[in-house]
Amino acid sequence: MDTLDFDLFVIGAGSGGVRAARISAGYGARVAVAEERYVGGTCVNVGCVPKKLFVHAAHYAEDFHDAAGFGWALGAAAFDWPRLRENKDREIARLNGIYRNLLDSKGVTLIEGRARVLDAHTVAVGQRRYRARHILIATGAWPFVPDFPGREHVITSNEAFHLERLPRRVVVVGGGYIAVEFAGILNGLGVETELLYRGPLFLRHFDRDLRETLAEEMPKKGVTLRFDTTVQAVEKRSDGSLELHLGDGSRLQTDLVLYATGRRPLSQDLGLEACGVELREDGSIVVDDYYQSAVPSIHAIGDVIGGPELTPLATAQGMALASTLFLGDKRSVSLENLPTAIFSQPAVGTVGLSEEQARARYPAVLVYRTRFRPLKHTLSGNPEQTFMKLVVDGESDRVLGVHMVGPEAGEIVQGMAVALQAGATKRVFDATLGIHPTSAEEFVTLREPVR
Ligand code: NDP
């Protein structure tokens, strides 16, 4: 091969790309990352991080209310959206700087601009061409909005992070992570919120008990849920408000429509197909277990390869690829026991198999469930219930799934994920002492299974 500029050329400075770049550089590789938009990618700029800050902001409304039962008397609360948005922007700018420094400190070259793959070892950014031993596509995904009349009047999560002002009313369309999270955020910030989902019950891929519990809890907080509801058109009216034409012929007035109907891989116009990289119909890049595409020197990780679109998965894939390419230690990331949280209100935390998945794979499944009012709410008067569930293989006694709806579900289930990863049995859970009084202790005191 002729002279190479880099050992690894990464396209996309998001969670996966930055991690792959940093770790590869740490292994001695000469690395460049090209980024056309924002350093840190979706997670840092228009995803996980600002979303979680907004979730905290939204939760105060309920916290102020709950405080009264504990003797606190607060004046009328007032919420200042521009202040939250600007403080959030400042924090994101700080994180952008940290990401740049992370790359810089490892000697990774950051190239700002749109990259195109010219052949198996050549990438162009603007007028410049770079030769690399390996190319990594880590370009992520982008919100998808289906086609319908008036599509131009709706926004996606990308725009929701930068709204000039909060609307009085919002309709959120979709039944996945982003729809339930943003419905909770906007409702908490005082916006009249309706969530429309096309199927009979949202969060289709999750454990049914979790879905049903969340569907009971969200309306208690003020979110209107409308299932089996489709949108045929969105019309802008002369007063600036929006009218949705629904599948059943009815109409719905609102001020903002937020579509959260999934995301599509960003693999277009990168020159991939011309080089021989195979793409699926949805645009995701086909890779093998070691993130290698149909062209041996071109690799891909993260949202652009399809599968669960989760930051910790993309970063783990980035580390595995760095090890495969530059340590000679071939590694792949297992999707088993993948923990995940939905930062809805209340939150959902889950790891391992849902009851439905477990029953399809194992002949004797035991299920342990509990639903209770957390101690805090005995005084707050808040009607929120917490739900917890263990799914166990009755033959081996191994815990297959841990599921929760309630405060700090993500924090609690992260710990449970370690137990599942270690192959913990129900007996191990039973032998573990609780921490009293907590909600989490319920996971080690569940004793009555149902088959
Ligand atoms: P999801 O894939 O989670 O959900 C998409 C939703 O949109 C589903 O309810 C789906 O319905 C519905 N939908 C799809 N197409 C249409 C259509 N044409 N018309 C109407 N409804 C439609 O996508 P999100 O956009 O919510 O989020 C994208 C991904 O980002 C998530 O899957 C997740 O991996 C990641 N994410 C993770 C978060 C976290 O870790 N907390 C937070 C936010 C996002 P149906 O089920 O019927 O197909």
Residues whose N, C-alpha, C, O or C-beta is under 5 A from the ligand:
A	BS01	NDP	P146 G174 G175 G176 Y177 I178 A179 R198 G199 R204 A260 T261 G262 R263 P308 E309 L310 A341 I342 F343
